[in-house]
Amino acid sequence: MTRTRIFTLITLAALVMALFAGCAGSKQAAAPTVAKAEEEWRFHDIVDVEFVKAHVTVPMANDVVLIDSRPKRAKYDKGHIPGAISIPDTYFDKQKDQLPEDKNALLIFYCGGLHCKLSHKSAAKAEALGYTNVKVFAEGFPKWMKMPGNYAAVDVDWVKKQVTGQKELALVDSRPKRAKYDKGHIPGAISIPDTYFDKQKDQLPADKSKPLVFYCGGLHCKLSHKSAAKAMAMGYTNVKVFAAGYPAWKKAGGTAGMQATAAPAQLKAGSEEGSIDIVQFKEIVTSKPESVMLIDVRDPDEFKKGSFKTAVNIPVDTLEGKIKSLPANKPIVFVCGTGARSGESYYMVQDLRPELKNVYYLEAELIFNSDGSYTLKEPV
C-alpha cells in the first residue's frame, strides 16, 4: 500500500471520528437545554405540606394569605384548603386586589399538584408586584387531601347548589342551638352544637361514607372545624367544612330556616291518641319539613336504607336517654315502619316529659322506595 493511500485512509478515519464526536457532543449539549425548558416555569421557593399545615389556622393570621390558583367554580368551590382564598391564575390581574397591602406578608400559592403550573405562574406575578415572601406549595390540593386528618372546605355557591338541588348530604350546624340555630339556620341543617357533639352524635347518618358538611358562624368560628375533626375520628370519610358559614349564606341571599317561628302552634291530631293527621303529615313533609322535628325511631340499618331528608335517627332503644334534650319550642313527630315503635316513643315522652304537649307519632305503614320516594298506607 502506498504512502498516499495510507494517508488518505487515516484522514478519512479522523473525519469519521470527528463527525461522531460532534454528534455525541451535540446530544450532550442539548440535554441540559431541554431540562432547563422543563423547569423554567417552576417557582424558586417551594414549601411542603407540613409548612402549609403550620400556617392554616382559624382564623388565618393577618400576615398569612393562602391562595388557591385553580378555577373557582370547577375546583375551588367544590373543595379547597381551609382558609384559602380564590384567585384563579387566569384572573390574577383582575383579582389581585385581594392580596394584602403589606408586601412582606407571607403568600402561599397552590393548585392541582406537581404538574400544575397555575400556582407557579401566580407566584411569579405576585413577586413582580413587589411581594417579598412568596412561596408555592407545589404538591397542592391533592397532597393536602392525602394527609391524615385533613379535610376540605367548600364555598357558599356549592352549598347553595346542594341545598336547592336537594342533594344527598348531611348539613350540620355546629353553633349553639337556642342562641343561634333556633333563630336562623340553613334549611335542611340539623343542630349538633359542638359543645354537645358527643351526646348528640347519634343524629349523624349511619353510613360513614355519606357527605357531611359542618358550618358555624364564619371564618373566625372554630366550632365547625372541631366537629369535623370529631366526625373524622369516628370514621366518617367524606367530611367537609363550609368555613364561611351562616354569615356567608345570608350574604349570598340564602333563605333561613327558623326553628321557633316556622313551627305551627298545634298540629292536627289523628284518630288515635297522640297520632298526627295523615293528610297534614303529608303536607308537612312535602312543603314545610323544617316546621317539625321529625324523628325516625327505627334501627340504624333500616334508617340507612331510606328515610325523610330532614329526619334524625334516634332508635327507640336509645330514646329514653335523649328525651331531656328534645326541643320544647317545636312540634315533634315520631315515625317508624308501622306505627308501633313510633307510638311507643310518643308514650315514652308522655311518661318522662309530660310538659311537652306538641308531640305526635305517625300511625301508618311507611315504606321507603329505592328512588327516595315513600309509600304511606293509612291504618285499616
C-alpha positions in Angstrom: 0.0 0.0 0.0 1.4 3.4 -1.0 2.1 6.2 1.5 -0.5 8.3 -0.3 -3.2 5.6 0.1 -2.3 5.2 3.8 -2.5 8.9 4.4 -5.9 9.1 2.7 -7.3 6.3 4.9 -6.0 7.9 8.1 -7.6 11.2 7.1 -11.0 9.6 6.4 -10.9 7.8 9.7 -10.1 11.0 11.5 -13.0 12.7 9.8 -15.4 9.9 10.8 -14.3 10.1 14.4 -14.7 13.8 14.4 -18.1 13.5 13.0 -19.3 11.0 15.7 -17.7 13.1 18.4 -19.5 16.1 17.1 -22.9 14.3 17.1 -22.3 13.0 20.6 -21.3 16.4 21.8 -24.4 17.9 20.3 -26.6 15.4 22.1 -24.9 16.1 25.4 -25.2 19.8 25.0 -28.9 19.5 24.1 -29.9 17.6 27.2 -29.4 20.5 29.7 -31.3 22.8 27.4 -34.4 20.5 27.4 -34.2 20.1 31.2 -34.0 23.8 31.6 -37.0 24.3 29.5 -39.0 21.9 31.5 -38.0 23.6 34.8 -38.1 27.2 33.9 -41.8 27.6 34.8 -41.3 26.3 38.3 -41.1 28.9 41.1 -37.9 29.1 43.0 -39.3 28.8 46.6 -41.2 25.6 47.2 -42.7 24.5 50.5 -44.2 21.2 51.7 -47.5 20.2 53.3 -46.2 20.5 56.8 -45.2 24.1 56.2 -48.7 24.8 54.9 -50.4 23.0 57.8 -48.5 25.0 60.3 -49.9 28.2 58.8 -53.6 27.0 58.4 -55.3 28.5 61.4 -58.8 29.6 62.4 -58.9 32.4 61.8 -56.0 32.8 59.5 -53.2 35.1 60.7 -53.3 38.7 59.3 -49.8 38.3 57.8 -50.5 35.0 56.0 -52.5 34.5 52.9 -53.2 31.1 51.3 -54.2 31.4 47.7 -55.9 28.8 45.5 -54.8 29.4 41.9 -57.3 26.8 40.4 -60.5 27.8 38.6 -63.1 28.8 41.1 -66.4 27.1 40.1 -64.7 24.0 38.6 -62.3 23.4 41.6 -62.2 25.8 44.5 -66.0 25.9 45.2 -66.1 22.1 45.5 -63.1 21.7 47.8 -60.1 23.8 48.9 -57.7 24.0 51.8 -59.4 25.7 54.7 -58.6 29.4 55.0 -57.6 29.7 51.3 -58.9 32.5 49.1 -59.7 32.1 45.5 -57.6 34.0 42.9 -57.6 31.8 39.7 -54.4 32.4 37.8 -56.4 33.2 34.7 -58.0 36.2 36.5 -55.0 37.1 38.6 -54.7 40.7 37.2 -58.4 41.3 37.8 -58.5 39.9 41.3 -55.0 40.8 42.6 -56.7 43.4 44.9 -57.5 40.5 47.2 -53.8 40.3 48.1 -52.7 42.2 51.2 -51.3 45.7 51.2 -48.3 44.5 53.2 -45.7 43.4 50.7 -43.9 41.5 53.4 -46.9 39.2 54.1 -46.4 35.5 53.6 -48.2 34.4 50.4 -48.6 30.7 49.8 -49.9 29.7 46.3 -51.1 26.2 45.4 -53.1 24.5 42.7 -53.6 20.9 41.4 -50.3 19.2 42.1 -46.8 18.8 40.8 -47.8 19.1 37.1 -49.9 22.2 37.6 -48.3 25.5 36.5 -51.0 27.8 37.8 -49.6 28.4 41.3 -46.1 28.9 40.0 -47.3 31.5 37.4 -49.3 33.4 40.0 -46.4 33.4 42.5 -44.1 34.9 39.9 -46.8 37.6 39.2 -47.0 38.4 42.9 -43.3 38.7 43.2 -43.3 41.0 40.2 -45.8 43.2 42.1 -43.2 43.6 44.9 -44.2 40.9 47.3 -41.1 39.7 49.1 -42.2 36.5 50.9 -43.8 34.3 48.3 -44.0 30.5 48.4 -45.5 27.7 46.3 -47.0 24.6 47.7 -46.2 22.6 44.6 -47.8 19.3 45.7 -51.0 21.3 46.1 -54.6 20.2 47.0 -54.1 16.5 46.1 -51.3 16.2 48.7 -53.3 18.1 51.3 -56.2 15.7 51.0 -53.9 12.6 51.3 -52.7 13.7 54.7 -54.4 12.0 57.7 -56.8 14.4 59.5 -57.1 16.9 56.7 -60.4 17.8 55.2 -61.7 20.2 52.5 -63.6 23.5 52.8 -66.4 24.3 50.4 -67.7 27.6 49.1 -71.2 29.1 49.6 -72.1 28.7 45.9 -71.5 24.9 46.2 -73.6 24.7 49.4 -76.5 26.6 47.7 -76.5 24.1 44.8 -76.6 21.2 47.2 -79.5 22.7 49.2 -81.6 23.9 46.3 -80.9 20.7 44.4 -81.8 18.6 47.5 -78.5 16.7 47.1 -77.8 13.8 49.4 -75.7 15.1 52.3 -76.0 15.8 56.0 -75.6 19.5 56.7 -74.7 20.1 60.4 -75.0 23.4 62.3 -72.3 23.4 65.0 -73.5 26.6 66.7 -75.4 26.8 70.0 -79.0 25.7 69.3 -81.2 28.2 71.2 -78.8 31.2 70.8 -78.2 30.7 67.1 -79.7 27.7 65.3 -83.3 28.3 66.5 -83.1 32.0 65.3 -82.0 31.1 61.8 -80.1 28.3 60.0 -79.5 26.9 56.6 -82.6 25.0 55.5 -82.2 21.2 56.0 -79.4 21.6 58.5 -79.6 19.6 61.7 -78.4 21.1 65.0 -75.5 19.4 66.7 -73.8 22.1 68.8 -70.1 21.3 69.1 -70.3 21.6 72.8 -72.8 18.7 72.8 -71.3 16.7 70.0 -70.6 13.5 72.0 -74.1 13.5 73.4 -75.9 14.2 70.1 -73.6 12.4 67.6 -76.2 9.7 67.1 -78.0 12.2 64.8 -75.2 11.7 62.2 -76.0 9.2 59.4 -75.2 5.6 60.0 -73.5 5.5 56.6 -69.9 6.6 57.3 -69.4 7.4 53.6 -72.3 9.9 53.4 -71.2 13.5 52.8 -71.1 15.6 56.0 -70.8 19.4 55.8 -70.3 21.3 59.0 -70.7 25.0 59.4 -70.9 27.6 62.1 -70.5 31.4 62.5 -68.0 32.3 59.8 -64.2 32.4 59.2 -63.4 33.2 62.8 -65.5 30.4 64.2 -63.8 27.2 65.2 -66.8 25.1 66.1 -67.4 23.5 62.7 -63.7 22.6 62.4 -63.7 21.0 65.8 -66.9 19.0 65.0 -65.4 17.9 61.6 -62.3 16.6 63.3 -64.5 14.6 65.7 -66.6 13.1 62.9 -63.4 12.0 61.1 -62.2 10.4 64.3 -65.4 8.4 64.3 -64.6 7.1 60.8 -66.6 9.4 58.5 -64.7 9.5 55.2 -66.4 12.4 53.3 -66.2 15.3 55.7 -66.2 19.0 54.6 -66.5 22.3 56.3 -68.4 25.3 55.0 -65.9 27.6 56.7 -67.6 30.9 55.7 -70.7 29.6 57.4 -74.1 31.1 58.1 -73.0 34.8 57.6 -71.9 33.9 54.0 -75.1 32.0 53.4 -77.2 35.1 54.4 -75.0 37.5 52.5 -75.4 35.4 49.3 -79.2 35.6 49.7 -79.8 32.2 51.1 -83.1 31.7 52.9 -83.2 30.9 56.6 -84.9 28.0 58.4 -86.5 29.4 61.6 -86.8 27.0 64.5 -89.3 28.9 66.5 -91.4 30.9 64.1 -91.7 28.2 61.4 -93.5 25.8 63.6 -97.3 25.7 63.6 -98.8 26.4 67.0 -100.5 23.0 67.2 -100.7 20.1 64.7 -104.0 18.4 63.8 -104.5 15.1 65.7 -105.3 11.8 64.0 -107.9 9.3 65.1 -105.6 7.5 67.6 -104.4 9.2 70.8 -101.1 11.0 70.1 -101.2 10.4 66.3 -100.9 13.1 63.7 -103.5 13.6 61.0 -102.1 11.8 57.9 -103.2 14.4 55.4 -101.4 17.1 57.4 -98.4 14.9 57.8 -98.1 14.5 54.0 -98.4 18.3 53.6 -95.7 18.9 56.2 -93.1 16.5 54.7 -93.8 17.8 51.2 -93.8 21.6 51.7 -92.5 22.5 55.1 -90.5 19.7 56.7 -88.5 22.2 58.7 -91.6 23.1 60.7 -91.3 19.9 62.8 -88.6 17.8 64.4 -89.0 14.5 62.5 -87.5 11.6 64.4 -87.2 8.2 62.8 -87.1 5.6 65.7 -86.2 2.6 63.5 -82.9 0.8 63.8 -79.9 2.4 62.1 -79.8 -0.3 59.4 -83.4 0.5 58.5 -82.8 4.2 58.5 -79.8 3.8 56.3 -81.9 2.2 53.6 -84.2 5.3 53.4 -86.0 8.0 55.4 -87.2 11.5 55.1 -84.4 14.0 54.3 -84.9 16.1 57.4 -85.4 13.1 59.8 -82.9 12.3 62.5 -82.4 8.7 63.6 -82.9 8.0 67.3 -83.7 4.3 67.7 -86.4 3.7 70.2 -84.0 1.6 72.2 -81.9 4.7 72.9 -84.6 7.3 73.0 -85.1 7.3 76.8 -81.7 8.8 77.5 -82.2 11.6 74.9 -85.7 12.7 75.8 -84.4 15.5 78.0 -82.7 17.1 75.1 -85.8 17.2 72.8 -86.9 20.8 72.0 -89.9 22.3 73.7 -90.4 25.0 71.0 -91.0 22.8 68.0 -93.5 20.0 67.2 -92.0 16.5 67.4 -93.3 13.7 65.1 -92.1 10.2 65.6 -92.1 7.8 62.6 -91.3 4.1 62.0 -92.4 1.4 59.7 -95.8 0.5 61.1 -96.7 2.9 63.9 -95.6 0.5 66.7 -92.2 1.9 67.6 -93.3 5.5 66.9 -96.3 5.0 69.2 -94.1 3.6 71.9 -91.9 6.7 71.6 -94.8 9.0 72.0 -95.9 7.4 75.2 -92.3 7.3 76.5 -92.2 11.1 76.1 -95.6 11.4 77.9 -94.2 9.5 80.8 -90.8 11.3 81.1 -91.7 14.8 79.9 -95.4 15.3 80.2 -95.0 19.1 79.8 -94.2 18.6 76.1 -97.6 19.0 74.5 -96.8 19.2 70.8 -95.6 15.6 70.4 -97.1 13.2 67.8 -96.5 9.9 66.1 -97.4 8.6 62.6 -99.9 5.7 62.9 -99.4 4.2 59.4 -97.5 1.7 57.3 -94.5 3.6 55.9 -92.3 2.1 53.1 -89.3 4.0 51.6 -88.6 3.2 47.9 -85.2 2.9 46.2 -85.7 6.2 44.3 -86.1 8.2 47.6 -89.9 8.4 47.4 -92.1 6.8 50.0 -95.4 4.9 50.2 -97.8 5.6 53.1 -100.8 3.4 53.8 -103.3 4.5 56.4 -104.3 2.0 59.1 -107.4 0.0 58.4 
